[in-house]
Amino acid sequence: MAIVGHAQSLLQKTVSVDARKQRLSEVLNTISKQGNFYFSYNGNILKKDSLVSVTVKNKTVKQTLDGLLGDRYRYTETDKYIIIHTDEKERSYIISGFITDGSTGLALEDVSIFERNQLASAITGKDGYFRLHLKDKGRFNTADITISKGFYMDTTLSLIKGFDQELSLSISPQTYSLPDLVVTQNSHMERTWFGKLLVSSRMRTQNMNLAKFFVDKPYQFSLIPGLGTHGRMSGQVDNKFSFNLVGGYTAGTRGLEIGGMFNINKKDAQYVQIGGFLNVVAGSSKGAQIGGFSNYVQKRVDGAQVAGFLNKAGNVDGTQVAGFFNAAFDTVQGAQVAGFINIAEASNVQTAGFINIAGDVDGAQVAGFINVAEEVKGFQLAGFINLAEKVKGVQFAGFINIADSSDCPIGLINIIGNGDASLGVTVDELGTTMVALRSGGRILYGLLGVGTNFHTDSKYPMLATEAGIGAHLPFSKHFRVSAEITYLALGNIADNQFFDNAIRLLPAYRIGRFEVFAGPSINFAYYTKDRPETVALDGNVLWRGNTFAGPSEFRIGYRGGLQFKL
């Protein structure tokens, strides 16, 4: 007859057992019934089908187990459980089972099952089955399992650790009202082109299921996303240090992150991020971001982005430097430097070898070829073309400025919506007759003209081209004085060349759309022969001799003409 003892702890309760060649599981069951508790153990360390013999009378459970199992096992009491384990520091066990829909009873695919303390996770297949591998590290009394899937209610279970278990669980759909459902920008990282290319579909699904779960860890080491210290849970972990041999996927980094090829962060990257090829941050970047090929930040950059090819960010408070292309789809409060293209809604300084594009420039745009902006409050410099809606500052282009309004464009051709453009005919003291376009803003304008000289001894026709800039000084509605700096080249196929640089003051009187003007000039000219047949009329020569340019002269001249406002 079995006698049940009463003691303060389960192991101190007294039992009596008389078993001959019985299965170990049956003997343990007899002991647990007498003591009114349960045994928990891992089938890998205790063979429950083995045959044993034991005879004890009024012995404690601890004494009985020592005689039955030997001294290589240890026992831990938890509630009504005695957990049997060895002295090994770490043991593995498996939680498995099926997940179904609580409303329909159908198997649910792509359900995430994770243990938050160990950052272990699994995901169900089409049949709703999962296998979650865990380790009994001795630091926690239970295994806290969470079942999560989008649009379903999260379910959390506390399980006895240390032995294999199989579960069958149903989770219930959760009803959302549209005003309460908020989808943040970060939640779309798994759906981006980079996310689909570099992160597995199972990890993308799991990380969307666990969108609200994040933990902090001191470090991460990984080979590729999903294969590292945090496994498939890496997308839910913020790290202070992250080293990724090929590439890594994290919730965020607050320290240093280095990727041999790429780094992908679901939230923010702070301080230093270095990717041999690519950095992708769904949140903001603060500090330095260096990518061998490209940096991509969905939100804000506070610091520097340096890439061999492309930088892309929501807005930039700092510097973007790229060998090819910078794009900031909001504001650049700092500098954009690119070998080819800069794009920003608003920018302080943009420098590109080819093109700048900005919505609002409060500073400088410098491009080797083209600047494009909606509004410039500062300086626009391009080797070829400037385009802007409104300029409160200076536009300087090697050839063309285009704007709705610009008072101070500097270029040969200026197409300004509220500006001043005229086409006229002029003649100077040497008999050179020109047809010229003067175009610009209220103050500055550019000059571009072609013509010929009818007063030469040359048997060949003389072709003249002229370019320059000028400024209007208005005195009244009908009268103003224009100051010009011009360069004129006159020559023919016989290689007779005459180059004339002039500074002029041209008083002008306007009647309707016509304007007549005439005024003096100071000219410095140089030519290809001792004294050319190119120009028959000497004019008022002040000095003639040789300079760095060859045979040269200073003289006083004049220019007069008539032009029509376009």
Order of alpha helices (4+ residues) and beta strands (2+ residues): beta-alpha-beta-beta-alpha-beta-beta-beta-beta-beta-beta-beta-beta-beta-alpha-alpha-beta-beta-beta-beta-beta-beta-beta-beta-beta-beta-beta-beta-beta-beta-beta-beta-beta-beta-beta-beta-beta-beta-beta-beta-beta-beta-beta-beta-beta-beta
